[in-house]
Amino acid sequence: MFCRARHGNRRELCLSCGELWTYAKERTSRCPLLANKPTCLNCSVHCYNNEMRERIREVMRCAGPRMLFRHPVLAVWHLIDGRREK
């Protein structure tokens, strides 16, 4: 959603977004809290380095509101999950 909105790509991710997607998959697959992973905001273990964390924030700022229309159940679940205790 982010790449489509910001970079105009319809079919596949641009190089920058593809790199971020690969990095995110790799880092979250190695997360020690994977089974009970809270939202990143509430997590005590930071999987991403500072630069990538800022890029993820930018993506979430753009894609977050769009999620309500594209995947409403997942968006609501993410909001609920973000409010649970650490």
Backbone bond lengths (Angstrom), bond angles and torsions (degrees), N, CA, C in turn:
res aa  C-N    CA-C-N  psi(-1)  N-CA   C-N-CA  omega(-1)  CA-C   N-CA-C  phi
1 M - - - 1.449 - - 1.528 110.57 -
2 F 1.325 116.17 -41.25 1.461 120.52 -179.05 1.528 110.60 -64.37
3 C 1.326 116.54 -48.89 1.465 120.50 -177.32 1.528 110.69 -63.07
4 R 1.322 116.54 -38.61 1.460 120.42 178.40 1.529 110.28 -65.13
5 A 1.340 116.59 -43.46 1.464 120.60 -177.34 1.530 112.41 -72.16
6 R 1.304 117.26 -40.65 1.471 120.78 -174.59 1.517 114.40 -93.11
7 H 1.324 116.65 -36.44 1.461 119.48 -173.92 1.519 113.16 -111.43
8 G 1.325 117.35 -4.66 1.453 121.08 175.51 1.513 115.16 75.51
9 N 1.330 118.21 12.39 1.463 120.77 -179.61 1.519 110.44 -83.42
10 R 1.296 116.41 129.18 1.458 120.96 -176.90 1.525 112.31 -100.51
11 R 1.298 118.54 -41.66 1.465 121.85 -171.09 1.526 113.73 -94.38
12 E 1.312 117.74 -40.07 1.460 120.04 -177.04 1.525 109.72 -142.12
13 L 1.325 115.51 163.98 1.457 120.95 -178.62 1.522 110.72 -74.34
14 C 1.317 116.16 148.15 1.455 120.09 173.84 1.529 108.13 -71.73
15 L 1.309 117.83 173.48 1.455 122.44 -176.65 1.528 111.38 -59.76
16 S 1.317 117.23 -44.99 1.464 121.88 -178.68 1.528 111.76 -64.48
17 C 1.314 117.10 -46.06 1.468 121.03 -179.91 1.528 111.02 -69.97
18 G 1.309 117.20 -36.13 1.463 121.06 176.70 1.517 111.26 -63.56
19 E 1.321 116.32 -39.92 1.458 121.66 177.30 1.533 110.40 -63.17
20 L 1.317 116.66 -44.17 1.461 121.10 178.94 1.529 110.55 -64.34
21 W 1.320 118.52 -41.51 1.460 122.96 178.99 1.532 110.67 -61.63
22 T 1.330 117.34 -45.36 1.461 121.93 179.16 1.522 110.52 -63.41
23 Y 1.323 116.92 -44.31 1.464 122.09 178.78 1.527 110.76 -60.94
24 A 1.320 117.12 -45.79 1.468 121.77 -178.54 1.528 110.97 -63.67
25 K 1.330 118.25 -44.07 1.464 120.81 178.61 1.521 111.04 -61.79
26 E 1.332 116.75 -43.72 1.461 121.04 -178.91 1.524 111.35 -63.89
27 R 1.325 116.61 -47.37 1.463 120.67 -176.80 1.527 112.53 -67.69
28 T 1.315 117.77 -42.89 1.461 119.32 -179.31 1.527 111.47 -71.40
29 S 1.326 118.63 -27.48 1.467 119.90 177.09 1.526 110.94 -68.98
30 R 1.324 118.03 -24.01 1.465 122.39 178.76 1.523 113.24 -93.88
31 C 1.303 117.28 1.17 1.464 121.22 -174.82 1.531 110.72 -64.76
32 P 1.343 117.90 129.55 1.459 120.05 178.62 1.531 113.05 -69.55
33 L 1.313 118.17 -16.84 1.468 122.52 -179.56 1.519 112.52 -102.52
34 L 1.311 117.39 18.88 1.461 121.84 -169.87 1.530 113.41 -52.75
35 A 1.316 118.02 -41.62 1.468 119.99 -177.13 1.534 111.76 -64.74
36 N 1.312 117.43 -37.60 1.469 121.82 -178.04 1.520 110.99 -121.98
37 K 1.306 117.51 37.62 1.459 122.27 -174.56 1.524 111.22 -63.87
38 P 1.344 116.80 121.35 1.464 119.70 173.31 1.534 109.27 -79.67
39 T 1.310 117.16 176.78 1.456 118.89 173.79 1.523 107.84 -63.85
40 C 1.303 116.52 154.53 1.465 120.72 -175.00 1.532 112.42 -58.01
41 L 1.314 116.74 -34.59 1.458 120.95 179.77 1.524 111.58 -60.98
42 N 1.322 117.26 -34.51 1.458 122.32 -177.96 1.526 113.89 -98.70
43 C 1.305 118.23 7.30 1.458 121.84 -174.06 1.527 111.38 -88.32
44 S 1.327 116.20 140.81 1.472 120.53 178.23 1.524 111.32 -86.49
45 V 1.320 118.00 -19.12 1.463 122.94 179.08 1.526 107.66 -108.51
46 H 1.325 117.01 120.37 1.466 119.99 -179.94 1.523 109.30 -95.65
47 C 1.316 115.96 114.00 1.459 122.62 -176.49 1.526 112.49 -77.45
48 Y 1.324 117.11 -28.37 1.466 121.14 -173.57 1.514 110.61 -101.69
49 N 1.355 115.54 149.12 1.460 118.30 172.52 1.527 108.54 -74.30
50 N 1.315 117.36 169.15 1.470 121.05 -172.47 1.524 113.64 -59.21
51 E 1.325 117.17 -41.66 1.471 120.34 -179.21 1.529 111.09 -62.99
52 M 1.331 116.10 -46.92 1.464 120.02 -178.77 1.523 110.84 -69.75
53 R 1.303 117.77 -33.75 1.465 120.71 177.41 1.525 110.14 -61.52
54 E 1.330 116.53 -40.82 1.467 119.94 178.49 1.525 110.98 -67.20
55 R 1.319 117.41 -37.29 1.468 120.34 177.57 1.531 110.52 -65.60
56 I 1.324 116.96 -39.22 1.467 120.89 177.55 1.527 110.00 -64.12
57 R 1.322 116.84 -40.87 1.470 119.73 177.97 1.525 110.69 -59.99
58 E 1.323 116.32 -42.11 1.468 120.72 178.85 1.533 110.52 -61.56
59 V 1.315 116.52 -43.31 1.465 121.00 178.89 1.523 109.98 -63.19
60 M 1.328 116.80 -45.20 1.466 120.23 -178.02 1.524 112.02 -66.62
61 R 1.335 117.40 -35.70 1.471 119.66 176.70 1.520 111.29 -61.54
62 C 1.307 116.14 -35.49 1.464 120.42 -179.46 1.527 111.48 -82.37
63 A 1.332 116.66 -46.83 1.464 121.04 -172.67 1.526 112.91 -82.21
64 G 1.317 117.76 -27.05 1.463 121.14 -176.27 1.520 113.67 -52.94
65 P 1.331 119.03 -55.70 1.468 119.84 179.04 1.534 113.17 -62.79
66 R 1.319 117.47 -32.30 1.461 120.91 179.19 1.531 111.62 -69.33
67 M 1.334 116.17 -26.39 1.465 120.45 -179.76 1.517 111.73 -61.20
68 L 1.324 117.65 -32.26 1.461 120.20 179.85 1.521 111.95 -59.66
69 F 1.310 117.65 -32.63 1.468 121.52 -179.58 1.516 112.19 -91.38
70 R 1.323 117.21 -34.21 1.461 121.23 -175.10 1.527 112.23 -83.46
71 H 1.340 116.35 -45.25 1.467 122.44 -178.99 1.526 108.98 -138.01
72 P 1.329 118.32 73.98 1.463 120.57 -173.03 1.524 114.28 -60.29
73 V 1.310 118.75 -37.48 1.466 120.77 -178.90 1.529 109.94 -65.97
74 L 1.325 117.08 -46.07 1.465 120.12 178.50 1.525 111.52 -63.71
75 A 1.311 117.50 -38.28 1.467 120.96 179.87 1.523 110.91 -64.44
76 V 1.313 116.82 -44.60 1.466 120.09 179.11 1.527 110.03 -66.38
77 W 1.328 117.42 -41.96 1.458 120.18 178.58 1.534 110.55 -60.67
78 H 1.320 117.84 -40.32 1.466 121.58 178.62 1.535 110.73 -63.11
79 L 1.316 117.19 -40.02 1.472 120.79 177.73 1.532 110.86 -65.06
80 I 1.311 116.74 -42.45 1.466 120.81 178.44 1.530 110.32 -65.13
81 D 1.328 115.83 -45.04 1.466 121.69 -179.32 1.530 111.08 -61.94
82 G 1.319 117.24 -34.28 1.456 121.48 179.84 1.513 113.35 -70.58
83 R 1.314 117.64 -18.14 1.459 121.70 -179.27 1.533 114.05 -94.62
84 R 1.332 117.14 -9.15 1.466 118.26 -179.61 1.520 110.10 -73.41
85 E 1.313 115.49 160.53 1.459 121.14 -176.95 1.513 111.18 -68.54
86 K 1.336 114.43 155.16 1.470 119.71 179.06 1.510 110.53 -69.32
